Amino acid sequence: MRRNGADAMETCSKVLAVIVSARRLRFLWPLIVVLSATGCSALPQPATTAGAPVTQAATATSGATPAARAGQAVVRPVLRNERDSVKFLIIGDSGTGDRAQFEVAARIAEKHKAFAFDRAIMLGDNLYGRENAAAYRNKFERPYAPLLEAGVKFYASLGNHDDPAQRFYAQFNMDRKHYYTHGTDDVRFFALDSTYMSPDQLKWLEEELRRSTDKWKIAYMHHPMYSSGLRHGSTPALRTALEPLFLKHGVDVVFAGHDHFYERLRPQNGIAYFVQGGAAKLRKGNIRKNSTITANGFDTDRSFTVAEIVGDQMYVETISRTGMLVDSAVITRREAANSTSSE
């Protein structure tokens, strides 16, 4: 059974029709209906940094001056490629099985030869259409075969197009769960199911965040809390549910997909947010031109993102299907940024 049959977040009416279906009642609670209904692009955009002092924000510096979507940016590489650093790949909305996915996957494999990340986080919509054995093979195993053969581990989160049975697929490393956590060194990742943000999930998340002693806390999910997308955009109800927990327990960075482009947001309340939903799908020209929350964006081709953590800094680069570096940034861990600003 698919999560929603059709594109469940395309319009409010489609979402509500799916949300109230009897076969999914066991996941329902009042916030879900609000969350689904507010997933529309007509919603107003939040204010930049949501009133947080700049000195308390996770600092982000980019090599790009104008937005990359203008086609005029000159972006400098920032990855340090240190031997013992934490390196990972970020892809979202990837599972089409079409030529574009394979072309992006080839670029990723090329990047991996020089920048040997050992894990990849998937931001949902991992498989579009049918999800039989052939689909897993053609939309995941074949495109990413060089990475799988090199030992890269993929950690998936569920999107609105995904069958929850994906959690049983061994190479998605979901531990048979809708939401879960994994980590390495001083970095802890929290994979969330943003389509069904149940009370149990929120309770689990707060407990896991509270228990974590890792320096870096990174959350990822399918639906973006902040986005300048014209088609989908920000999801205020999801933000209402999650942002207080992220702020209270020191989450540094949040990745999401759903909008079919790349966007780096200006820090919101000190947290760095990214949208990376362009690993196979593309909604060209869909980033709101007058958005006050966009730090940089790329909506003219598919792309993928790689990141490296060295001490208190995360170095991020986003690369297009054709191999162009379209964005780079350095994110300082919130606690370290706050400590520096208070000295």
C-alpha positions as CSV (number, residue, x, y, z in Angstrom):
1,M,0.0,0.0,0.0
2,R,1.4,3.4,-0.9
3,R,1.4,6.3,1.5
4,N,-1.0,8.3,-0.5
5,G,-1.6,6.8,-3.9
6,A,-1.1,10.2,-5.7
7,D,0.9,13.3,-4.9
8,A,-0.6,13.7,-1.4
9,M,1.0,17.2,-0.8
10,E,0.2,18.7,-4.2
11,T,-2.9,20.5,-3.0
12,C,-4.8,20.9,0.3
13,S,-7.8,19.0,-1.0
14,K,-5.8,15.9,-2.0
15,V,-4.0,15.9,1.3
16,L,-7.1,16.0,3.4
17,A,-8.7,13.3,1.3
18,V,-5.8,11.0,2.1
19,I,-5.4,12.0,5.7
20,V,-9.0,11.1,6.6
21,S,-8.9,7.8,4.8
22,A,-9.9,5.0,7.2
23,R,-6.9,2.8,6.4
24,R,-4.5,5.4,7.9
25,L,-6.6,6.3,11.0
26,R,-4.1,4.7,13.3
27,F,-1.7,7.5,12.5
28,L,-4.0,10.5,12.9
29,W,-4.1,13.2,15.5
30,P,-5.2,16.9,15.2
31,L,-1.8,18.3,14.3
32,I,-1.6,16.0,11.2
33,V,-4.7,17.6,9.7
34,V,-3.4,21.0,10.4
35,L,0.1,20.1,9.1
36,S,-1.4,18.6,5.9
37,A,-3.7,21.5,5.2
38,T,-0.9,24.1,5.7
39,G,1.4,22.4,3.2
40,C,0.1,24.9,0.5
41,S,2.3,27.3,-1.3
42,A,0.0,30.3,-0.7
43,L,1.1,30.5,2.9
44,P,3.1,33.6,4.0
45,Q,6.8,33.2,4.4
46,P,8.4,33.5,7.9
47,A,10.5,36.5,8.8
48,T,14.3,36.0,8.3
49,T,15.9,34.5,11.5
50,A,12.5,34.7,13.2
51,G,13.7,37.5,15.4
52,A,16.9,35.7,16.7
53,P,19.9,38.0,17.2
54,V,22.5,37.4,14.4
55,T,25.2,36.7,17.1
56,Q,23.2,33.7,18.3
57,A,22.7,32.2,14.9
58,A,24.8,29.4,13.4
59,T,27.0,31.4,11.1
60,A,26.8,30.6,7.4
61,T,29.1,32.1,4.8
62,S,28.8,31.4,1.1
63,G,31.1,31.7,-1.8
64,A,28.2,32.8,-3.9
65,T,27.1,36.5,-3.9
66,P,24.0,36.6,-6.0
67,A,21.7,33.6,-5.9
68,A,23.0,30.7,-8.0
69,R,19.7,30.5,-9.8
70,A,20.6,33.8,-11.5
71,G,23.4,32.0,-13.3
72,Q,26.0,34.6,-12.3
73,A,27.4,33.2,-9.1
74,V,31.0,32.4,-8.7
75,V,31.2,29.8,-5.9
76,R,34.4,28.8,-4.1
77,P,35.0,25.2,-2.9
78,V,35.0,24.9,0.9
79,L,35.4,21.2,1.6
80,R,38.6,20.4,3.5
81,N,38.6,16.6,2.8
82,E,40.4,15.8,6.0
83,R,41.3,12.2,6.7
84,D,39.3,11.7,9.9
85,S,36.4,14.1,9.2
86,V,32.7,13.1,9.1
87,K,31.6,13.1,5.4
88,F,28.1,12.5,4.1
89,L,25.9,12.8,1.0
90,I,22.4,14.5,1.0
91,I,19.9,13.5,-1.7
92,G,16.1,14.0,-1.8
93,D,13.2,13.1,-4.1
94,S,15.6,10.7,-5.9
95,G,13.7,7.6,-6.9
96,T,12.5,8.1,-10.4
97,G,14.7,5.6,-12.2
98,D,14.9,8.0,-15.2
99,R,17.9,9.4,-17.1
100,A,18.2,12.4,-14.8
101,Q,18.6,10.3,-11.7
102,F,21.3,8.2,-13.4
103,E,23.1,11.4,-14.5
104,V,23.1,12.9,-11.0
105,A,24.1,9.5,-9.6
106,A,27.1,9.4,-12.0
107,R,28.2,12.8,-10.7
108,I,27.9,11.6,-7.2
109,A,30.0,8.6,-7.9
110,E,32.6,10.9,-9.5
111,K,32.6,13.1,-6.4
112,H,33.0,10.1,-4.1
113,K,36.3,9.2,-5.8
114,A,37.8,12.4,-4.5
115,F,35.6,13.0,-1.4
116,A,35.1,9.6,0.2
117,F,31.9,10.0,2.2
118,D,30.8,6.8,3.9
119,R,27.1,7.5,4.5
120,A,24.2,9.1,2.6
121,I,21.0,10.6,4.0
122,M,17.8,10.3,1.9
123,L,15.2,13.0,2.4
124,G,12.1,11.0,1.2
125,D,10.3,10.1,-2.0
126,N,12.9,7.5,-2.4
127,L,10.8,5.5,-4.9
128,Y,8.2,7.0,-7.2
129,G,5.5,4.8,-8.8
130,R,5.5,1.0,-8.2
131,E,7.6,-0.4,-5.4
132,N,8.3,-4.0,-6.3
133,A,11.7,-5.7,-6.5
134,A,12.4,-4.3,-9.9
135,A,11.7,-0.7,-8.6
136,Y,14.2,-1.1,-5.8
137,R,16.7,-2.4,-8.3
138,N,16.1,0.2,-11.1
139,K,15.5,3.3,-8.9
140,F,18.1,2.7,-6.2
141,E,20.5,-0.2,-6.6
142,R,21.4,0.4,-10.2
143,P,21.9,4.2,-10.0
144,Y,23.9,4.1,-6.8
145,A,25.7,0.8,-7.5
146,P,29.2,2.3,-7.4
147,L,28.5,3.8,-4.0
148,L,27.0,0.6,-2.6
149,E,29.9,-1.3,-3.9
150,A,32.3,1.1,-2.2
151,G,30.5,0.5,1.1
152,V,28.5,3.7,1.4
153,K,25.5,3.2,3.7
154,F,22.2,4.9,2.9
155,Y,19.9,6.1,5.7
156,A,16.4,6.8,4.3
157,S,13.5,8.9,5.7
158,L,10.0,8.4,4.4
159,G,8.3,10.9,2.0
160,N,4.6,11.2,1.0
161,H,5.2,9.1,-2.1
162,D,6.8,6.3,-0.2
163,D,5.3,3.0,1.0
164,P,6.1,2.6,4.7
165,A,7.2,-0.9,3.9
166,Q,10.5,0.7,2.7
167,R,11.5,0.6,6.3
168,F,12.0,-3.2,5.9
169,Y,14.4,-2.8,3.0
170,A,17.8,-3.6,4.3
171,Q,19.8,-1.1,2.2
172,F,17.8,1.8,3.5
173,N,19.1,1.0,7.0
174,M,15.9,2.2,8.8
175,D,16.0,-0.5,11.5
176,R,12.4,-1.4,10.4
177,K,11.1,1.9,11.9
178,H,9.3,5.0,10.7
179,Y,11.7,7.2,12.5
180,Y,15.1,6.4,14.0
181,T,18.6,7.8,14.9
182,H,22.1,6.9,13.8
183,G,25.5,8.5,14.3
184,T,29.2,8.5,14.0
185,D,31.9,10.2,16.1
186,D,30.4,13.3,17.7
187,V,27.5,13.6,15.1
188,R,24.0,12.3,15.7
189,F,21.4,12.1,12.9
190,F,17.6,12.0,13.6
191,A,15.5,10.6,10.7
192,L,11.9,11.7,11.0
193,D,8.6,10.8,9.3
194,S,7.2,14.2,8.5
195,T,4.1,12.9,6.8
196,Y,2.7,11.4,10.0
197,M,4.1,13.4,12.9
198,S,2.4,11.5,15.7
199,P,2.5,12.2,19.4
200,D,4.6,9.1,19.9
201,Q,7.1,10.3,17.4
202,L,7.4,13.7,19.1
203,K,7.8,12.0,22.5
204,W,10.5,9.7,21.1
205,L,12.3,12.7,19.4
206,E,12.4,14.7,22.6
207,E,13.8,11.8,24.6
208,E,16.4,11.0,22.0
209,L,17.5,14.6,21.7
210,R,17.7,14.9,25.5
211,R,19.7,11.7,25.8
212,S,22.2,12.7,23.0
213,T,25.6,13.9,24.2
214,D,26.9,14.4,20.6
215,K,28.3,17.8,19.7
216,W,26.4,17.9,16.4
217,K,22.7,17.1,16.1
218,I,21.3,16.9,12.6
219,A,17.6,16.3,11.8
220,Y,16.3,15.3,8.4
221,M,12.8,14.6,7.0
222,H,10.8,15.0,3.8
223,H,8.6,18.1,4.3
224,P,10.5,21.4,4.8
225,M,9.8,23.5,7.9
226,Y,11.2,26.5,5.9
227,S,11.1,26.7,2.1
228,S,10.7,29.4,-0.5
229,G,9.0,27.0,-2.9
230,L,6.0,28.3,-4.9
231,R,4.5,24.9,-5.2
232,H,4.8,23.7,-1.7
233,G,6.9,26.1,0.5
234,S,7.2,26.1,4.3
235,T,5.1,23.8,6.5
236,P,4.2,26.0,9.5
237,A,2.4,23.3,11.5
238,L,5.4,21.0,11.3
239,R,7.6,24.0,12.4
240,T,5.3,24.6,15.3
241,A,5.6,21.0,16.5
242,L,9.4,20.5,15.9
243,E,11.1,23.9,16.2
244,P,10.7,24.2,20.0
245,L,12.3,20.8,20.5
246,F,15.2,21.6,18.1
247,L,15.8,24.9,19.9
248,K,15.6,23.4,23.4
249,H,17.9,20.4,22.6
250,G,20.6,22.0,20.4
251,V,19.8,20.8,16.9
252,D,22.2,22.5,14.6
253,V,21.1,21.7,11.0
254,V,17.9,20.4,9.4
255,F,17.7,18.9,5.9
256,A,14.4,18.4,4.0
257,G,13.2,17.6,0.5
258,H,9.7,17.8,-1.1
259,D,10.3,21.0,-3.1
260,H,12.1,19.9,-6.2
261,F,15.1,22.2,-6.1
262,Y,18.0,23.2,-3.8
263,E,17.8,26.0,-1.3
264,R,19.9,27.1,1.6
265,L,17.9,29.2,4.0
266,R,19.1,32.0,6.1
267,P,19.6,30.7,9.7
268,Q,16.2,30.7,11.6
269,N,16.5,31.1,15.3
270,G,20.1,30.0,15.0
271,I,19.4,26.8,13.1
272,A,20.6,26.1,9.5
273,Y,17.9,24.8,7.2
274,F,18.4,23.2,3.8
275,V,16.0,22.0,1.1
276,Q,17.5,19.4,-1.2
277,G,14.7,17.8,-3.3
278,G,16.5,17.9,-6.7
279,A,18.4,14.6,-6.9
280,A,16.1,13.4,-9.8
281,K,13.0,15.7,-9.9
282,L,13.1,19.3,-10.8
283,R,10.5,22.1,-10.6
284,K,12.3,24.7,-12.6
285,G,12.0,28.4,-11.5
286,N,10.1,27.5,-8.4
287,I,12.0,29.4,-5.8
288,R,10.2,32.5,-4.8
289,K,12.1,35.4,-6.2
290,N,11.3,37.9,-3.4
291,S,11.8,35.4,-0.6
292,T,13.5,37.0,2.5
293,I,14.6,33.7,3.9
294,T,16.7,32.4,0.9
295,A,20.5,32.6,1.4
296,N,21.1,30.9,-1.9
297,G,19.1,28.6,-4.3
298,F,19.4,26.6,-7.4
299,D,16.2,25.6,-9.4
300,T,17.4,25.3,-13.0
301,D,18.7,21.7,-12.9
302,R,19.0,18.7,-10.6
303,S,21.6,18.6,-7.9
304,F,23.1,16.9,-4.8
305,T,24.8,18.1,-1.7
306,V,27.8,16.8,0.2
307,A,28.9,17.9,3.7
308,E,32.0,17.5,5.9
309,I,32.2,18.1,9.7
310,V,35.5,19.2,11.2
311,G,35.3,20.2,14.8
312,D,32.7,23.0,15.2
313,Q,32.3,23.6,11.5
314,M,30.3,21.9,8.8
315,Y,31.4,22.5,5.2
316,V,28.7,22.1,2.6
317,E,28.9,22.1,-1.2
318,T,26.0,21.6,-3.7
319,I,26.8,20.3,-7.2
320,S,24.6,20.3,-10.3
321,R,23.8,17.4,-12.6
322,T,26.4,18.8,-15.1
323,G,29.1,19.0,-12.4
324,M,28.9,22.8,-11.6
325,L,29.5,23.9,-8.1
326,V,26.3,26.0,-7.4
327,D,26.6,26.7,-3.7
328,S,29.0,26.4,-0.8
329,A,28.7,27.3,2.9
330,V,30.4,26.9,6.3
331,I,28.0,26.3,9.2
332,T,29.3,26.8,12.8
333,R,27.7,24.6,15.4
334,R,25.2,26.5,17.5
335,E,26.7,26.0,20.8
336,A,30.1,27.1,19.5
337,A,28.7,30.1,17.8
338,N,26.8,31.2,20.9
339,S,29.9,30.7,23.0
340,T,32.0,32.8,20.7
341,S,29.4,35.6,20.6
342,S,29.2,35.8,24.4
343,E,32.9,36.3,24.9
